Amino acid sequence: MVVAVRTWDLHLNGCASLKDKRRIIKSLKDRLHQRFNVSVAETASHDLWQRAELTCCVVAGERRQAERVLASAERLVAAHQLTRIIDAATSFV
């Protein structure tokens, strides 16, 4: 069993309030969870309007399977119109 964790540091375009930020982050979290059955949480930059850190976790039988899920999740995040990935990091347990 492998636990894989991917963290994205995001820039959120066009956010003028924390309410705007929450709307974008909630949408991303819901889509990631529904499409890939992963756990997702906002883990940093809570008070900044145009920055967010999202962390995604997947449990899989093999490392390769976990890597595929995280790669697909990253494509979804990168394709979102209002987000830009500034940095990303992955760890495996």
N, C-alpha and C positions, 0 to 999 in steps of 0.2 A: 504494500500500500504506500502511496506517495501523496504527500500534501504539498501543493504548489501555491505560492502566494505571489501575486503581481501587484505592484504599486505604481500608480500613475500620478505624476504631478501635472496638473492641468491649468491652462489659462482659459477662462470663460469669456468669450467675446460678447460685448454688449450688455453685461450685467450692470444695472444701475442701483441694485439693492440686494439685500440678503434674500428677499422674497424671490427675486429673479433667479438667484443662484440656487436656492432650494428647489425651484421648479425644474431647472436643468439637471441637477444632480439626481433628484428623485426619478426623473424620466430615464436617465442613464442606468441607474441602479435597477429599476424595474425591468428594463429591456434586457440587461445582462442576466438577471436572475431568471426571467421567463425563457429566454432563448437558450442559455447554456447551463441552467440549474447550478449556478455558483452562488456563493455568499459574497456580498459586496457591502462595503461600509465607507463612509467619509471619515478619514482618519486624521486629517490635519487641515490647517488654514480655515478653520470654522468661521472666523470673523472677517475674513477678507472677501470682498464682493467678486473679484475676478480671478481668484485662485482657489483651487481645491485639490485635495489629495484623495484619490479613491484607491481602495485596496480590495482586491478580488482574490478569493480563495477557492480552490477546487481540490477534491479528494478523488484519486483515481487508482486503478490497479497497477498501472505502469507509468513511468515518467514520460514516455513518449505520448501517451494519451493525454496526460495533464498539459504537456507543452502544446498540443494541438488545440485544446480547449482555450488555453490562455492566448494563443495566437489569434484565434477567431474572435475572442473577446476584445483583444486589442484592435483588431480591424474595425469592430463595431464602434469603439470609442473614437478611433481616429477618423471615422467617416461622419461622426456627428458634426453638424454644421456650426454649432456654437462652441465647440471645444477644440483646443490644440494641445497636444501632448508635449510638455516641456521636457520631461524626464520620465524614465520608467526603470523599474528594477524587479527582478524575479529571484525568489529563493525557494528551495525545495527541502522538505523534511522527510 
